[in-house]
Amino acid sequence: MKITGELDVDLRSNIAAESRAKIVYERLIDHTDDPGTIDTLQFLMTREITHMKAFQAALDSLEKSPFSVGLLKPTPGIVDEYFNGSTGDGNEGDTDMRGPWNSSFGLHPVESQMAGGKGLSVGDVDGKIDGEDRGKQDDAQKATTSPKDEAIGKAGTSKDHSHNGKAAASSSR
């Protein structure tokens, strides 16, 4: 079992790994005529489904939305947008198809700015979501690139920013 610290993520990863293993066993069965080998591979392949059922039952017991992964919220707007990278039809590729894979859960295509569209709705994204308490994982000072926040190691700051117990080098060299 993979360990990320997020049980739902680990369970989904394990379900995917069991799925891939089942396909490998199917392909191995197709490459042998030996009855003993086929029986062994069939048994192992079947156990992958058993494991998937157990992991799925554990995941279902969490009663967690499949899109609530981790602690931090996704950026509003762009979480529902995607670029349609399909090439069209004929010699350029298959016909663009519409279905639940590109229209459910609020998903909708946007045209790339390079193609004359508006692009993603990044708006005034500054790395923070209203009402979100970030940094719950630890109390360490967070680095920032936001002009609204104090930059770590910036000259003229009153805070002592240390690295490995030693004072940060002065930038006035």
Buried (B, 14 or more C-beta within 10 A) or exposed (E): EEEEEBBBBBBBBBBEBBEEBBEEBEEBBEEEEEEEEBEBBEEBBEBBEEBBEBBBEBBEEEEBEEEEBEEBEEBEEBBEBEBBEBEEEEEEEEEEEEEEEBEEEEEEBBEEEEEEEEBBBEEEEEEEBEEEEEEEEEEEEEEBEEEEEBEBBEEEEEEEEEEEEEEEEEEEE
